[in-house]
Amino acid sequence: MADRAIRTIVIVGGGTAGWMTAAGLAAKLRDLPIDIRLVESSEIGTVGVGEATVPHIRHFNASLGLDEADFMRKTQATYKLGIEFRNWGRVGDSYIHPFGAYGATIGGVGFHHHWLRARQGGDPTPLEAYSLPIRAARLGRFAPPSPDPRSLASTFSYAYQFDAGLYAAYLRAYAEARGVVRTEGKVADVILRGEDGFIEAITLESGERIAGDLFVDCSGFRGLLIEQALKTGYEDWTRWLPCDRAAAVPCETVEPSIPYTRATAFDAGWRWRIPLQHRVGNGYVYCSEHISDDEAAGKLLADLEGPALAEPRFLRFVTGRRKKQWSRNCVAIGLSSGFLEPLESTSIHLIQVAITTLLELFPDRDCAQADQDEYNRVMDLEFERIRDFLVLHYHATERTDTPFWAARRAMPIPDSLAYKMDLFRDRGVVVKYKDGFFLEPSWLAVYLGQNVVPLAYDPVSDTVPDAALAQRLAAMRQTIDKTALAMPTHADWIARFCAATPVAAA
Ligand SMILES: Cc1cc2nc3c(=O)[nH]c(=O)nc-3n(C[C@H](O)[C@H](O)[C@H](O)COP(=O)(O)OP(=O)(O)OC[C@H]3O[C@@H](n4cnc5c(N)ncnc54)[C@H](O)[C@@H]3O)c2cc1C
């Protein structure tokens, strides 16, 4: 039988997606006779934002064998226990979406049902009093989770806030040390094979021709291979997520860094704040129908806590996803595969899922249709689940104070989200699914944080006597507070474990 094994992989693009892909493939395929080449153009540059992550990135880094302290020092990273949402349900509201569970089940019934019961009985204690990562975040404290599963301190996770440009550079060094060959140059043309439309080669402006068996399109929003060459098509989701621009600007750090990202609802979108070791990343994601670029930049600059370190950068995007993320012998990873705004810091996570799924389904040179279909099914689900979760943030609002928010509240939502919200409103049921991101605590955080409160709770909760329930709840609160207060401050932990060399932040 002819050898159909892949021998050459060509990655187009050297942003976060390109170098994560190069590092992931180089690590996993290291013992196979496969050449990996990466082409990037420093003249075109990268998006360069993308600083907040979700806990799964720790598995990615671990799969590469990265040393956590070294990685954190080199990327100016801080720890992240969750995201604080301000002004989303109502102006003045604040809640944190934590990386960890709320309370503990009692009598086999999920904790939030008992909390709902206590609330209906007049107990005003907020849900966040039962979350260790939220209590630690609010106190500005951090310690890694305990490896002992019996310990309360094992019930949370964490992610990082880092400089995306430094992360890409870090992974570039890793990938090049493992044989990935980088070529500087601009892709001028993509050559398709006559008989089946597979990509045969790319040519650079220099005239160099680079042939490959498998191409990974990490070229960013433009989708150089997947769209411009293969014309795969794009599914537009702006009817649900209409923000289409962002202004981004870093500023000086003027206070000790906190272990969480902040997303504050503004008049025509929302503003992110991501504290790193050497600076704070800021941006305003907005809807151009409701605010001009100048006005958005003005609002952002006026809200900075310290002096700006650069002029605002403007980015444009269309929320949605590529109709096929794997087509023929081309897999789109990163912004070329679609875009969901960074409200829940999910883009780098989607890059990671894409790399893992590609490696699980790693094809031969024929790229079997079944492999493509399965890959596209998995990625479609990931995108849709995240989309629904993001739409929930906008739709579950009582705000009508600006035209933007009044429209979000009134907009139709995807059927898949309407069904989830109906189930929750009725009796507090959170839809569970096997594939896709965001588990029960995440949905609870946003539902209850934005005042979507169920009419009833699980009746089995009533089998726990009132006094016993009150006692259990009080004990949980005390243990959580005690554990959070015993942690070092976030700043102390960073100073002890992974302090980066101070640099000029701009
Ligand atoms: C406003 C905003 C905020 C974000 N915040 C977050 C966040 O907090 N967390 C998160 O997880 N994600 C976030 N993201 C997403 C994150 O930035 C991206 O997922 C990540 O940077 C990956 O980008 P990329 O590598 O796909 O594309 P890019 O960074 O655009 O890289 C594209 C690469 O392709 C190369 N290229 C393009 N055309 C050619 C050509 N013709 N020839 C040669 N090379 C070419 C470029 O040189 C570049 O190297 C954010 C995105 C935006 C827009």
The ligand as an SDF file (V2000), in Angstrom:
LIG
                    3D

 53 58  0  0  0  0  0  0  0  0999 V2000
  -10.3500   42.9210   21.1040 C   0  0  0  0  0  0  0  0  0  0  0  0
   -9.9210   41.5080   21.3490 C   0  0  0  0  0  0  0  0  0  0  0  0
   -9.6440   41.0730   22.6450 C   0  0  0  0  0  0  0  0  0  0  0  0
   -9.2720   39.7450   22.8800 C   0  0  0  0  0  0  0  0  0  0  0  0
   -9.0780   39.3030   24.1560 N   0  0  0  0  0  0  0  0  0  0  0  0
   -8.8600   37.9920   24.3790 C   0  0  0  0  0  0  0  0  0  0  0  0
   -8.7180   37.4710   25.6830 C   0  0  0  0  0  0  0  0  0  0  0  0
   -8.7140   38.1970   26.6770 O   0  0  0  0  0  0  0  0  0  0  0  0
   -8.5420   36.1370   25.8260 N   0  0  0  0  0  0  0  0  0  0  0  0
   -8.5090   35.2880   24.7500 C   0  0  0  0  0  0  0  0  0  0  0  0
   -8.3990   34.0790   24.9360 O   0  0  0  0  0  0  0  0  0  0  0  0
   -8.5680   35.7720   23.5080 N   0  0  0  0  0  0  0  0  0  0  0  0
   -8.7680   37.0800   23.2900 C   0  0  0  0  0  0  0  0  0  0  0  0
   -8.8470   37.5460   22.0160 N   0  0  0  0  0  0  0  0  0  0  0  0
   -8.5970   36.6500   20.9030 C   0  0  0  0  0  0  0  0  0  0  0  0
   -7.0860   36.4820   20.7100 C   0  0  0  0  0  0  0  0  0  0  0  0
   -6.4970   37.7370   20.5120 O   0  0  0  0  0  0  0  0  0  0  0  0
   -6.8250   35.6040   19.5060 C   0  0  0  0  0  0  0  0  0  0  0  0
   -7.5370   34.4210   19.6230 O   0  0  0  0  0  0  0  0  0  0  0  0
   -5.3580   35.2580   19.4320 C   0  0  0  0  0  0  0  0  0  0  0  0
   -4.5880   36.3990   19.4660 O   0  0  0  0  0  0  0  0  0  0  0  0
   -5.0710   34.4670   18.1990 C   0  0  0  0  0  0  0  0  0  0  0  0
   -4.9490   35.2790   17.0830 O   0  0  0  0  0  0  0  0  0  0  0  0
   -4.4290   34.5890   15.7640 P   0  0  0  0  0  0  0  0  0  0  0  0
   -3.0970   34.0270   16.0240 O   0  0  0  0  0  0  0  0  0  0  0  0
   -5.4850   33.6900   15.2460 O   0  0  0  0  0  0  0  0  0  0  0  0
   -4.3570   35.8130   14.7330 O   0  0  0  0  0  0  0  0  0  0  0  0
   -3.3040   37.0300   14.6100 P   0  0  0  0  0  0  0  0  0  0  0  0
   -2.7870   37.4600   15.9170 O   0  0  0  0  0  0  0  0  0  0  0  0
   -3.9970   38.0510   13.7590 O   0  0  0  0  0  0  0  0  0  0  0  0
   -2.0910   36.4180   13.8000 O   0  0  0  0  0  0  0  0  0  0  0  0
   -2.1750   36.2490   12.4000 C   0  0  0  0  0  0  0  0  0  0  0  0
   -0.8190   35.8550   11.8680 C   0  0  0  0  0  0  0  0  0  0  0  0
   -0.9430   35.5820   10.4890 O   0  0  0  0  0  0  0  0  0  0  0  0
    0.0960   36.2430    9.7940 C   0  0  0  0  0  0  0  0  0  0  0  0
   -0.3370   36.5550    8.4250 N   0  0  0  0  0  0  0  0  0  0  0  0
   -1.5100   37.0890    8.0220 C   0  0  0  0  0  0  0  0  0  0  0  0
   -1.5110   37.2470    6.6840 N   0  0  0  0  0  0  0  0  0  0  0  0
   -0.3200   36.7760    6.2420 C   0  0  0  0  0  0  0  0  0  0  0  0
    0.2860   36.6750    4.9630 C   0  0  0  0  0  0  0  0  0  0  0  0
   -0.3140   37.0910    3.8470 N   0  0  0  0  0  0  0  0  0  0  0  0
    1.5140   36.1630    4.8900 N   0  0  0  0  0  0  0  0  0  0  0  0
    2.1790   35.7430    5.9970 C   0  0  0  0  0  0  0  0  0  0  0  0
    1.6550   35.8130    7.2340 N   0  0  0  0  0  0  0  0  0  0  0  0
    0.4250   36.3330    7.3420 C   0  0  0  0  0  0  0  0  0  0  0  0
    0.3590   37.5020   10.6120 C   0  0  0  0  0  0  0  0  0  0  0  0
    1.6290   38.0150   10.3380 O   0  0  0  0  0  0  0  0  0  0  0  0
    0.2470   36.9220   12.0090 C   0  0  0  0  0  0  0  0  0  0  0  0
    1.4670   36.3370   12.3740 O   0  0  0  0  0  0  0  0  0  0  0  0
   -9.1630   38.8630   21.7730 C   0  0  0  0  0  0  0  0  0  0  0  0
   -9.3780   39.3310   20.4740 C   0  0  0  0  0  0  0  0  0  0  0  0
   -9.7450   40.6350   20.2460 C   0  0  0  0  0  0  0  0  0  0  0  0
   -9.9780   41.1000   18.8380 C   0  0  0  0  0  0  0  0  0  0  0  0
  1  2  1  0
  2  3  1  0
  2 52  2  0
  3  4  2  0
  4  5  1  0
  4 50  1  0
  5  6  2  0
  6  7  1  0
  6 13  1  0
  7  8  2  0
  7  9  1  0
  9 10  1  0
 10 11  2  0
 10 12  1  0
 12 13  2  0
 13 14  1  0
 14 15  1  0
 14 50  1  0
 15 16  1  0
 16 17  1  0
 16 18  1  0
 18 19  1  0
 18 20  1  0
 20 21  1  0
 20 22  1  0
 22 23  1  0
 23 24  1  0
 24 25  2  0
 24 26  1  0
 24 27  1  0
 27 28  1  0
 28 29  2  0
 28 30  1  0
 28 31  1  0
 31 32  1  0
 32 33  1  0
 33 34  1  0
 33 48  1  0
 34 35  1  0
 35 36  1  0
 35 46  1  0
 36 37  1  0
 36 45  1  0
 37 38  2  0
 38 39  1  0
 39 40  1  0
 39 45  2  0
 40 41  1  0
 40 42  2  0
 42 43  1  0
 43 44  2  0
 44 45  1  0
 46 47  1  0
 46 48  1  0
 48 49  1  0
 50 51  2  0
 51 52  1  0
 52 53  1  0
M  END
$$$$
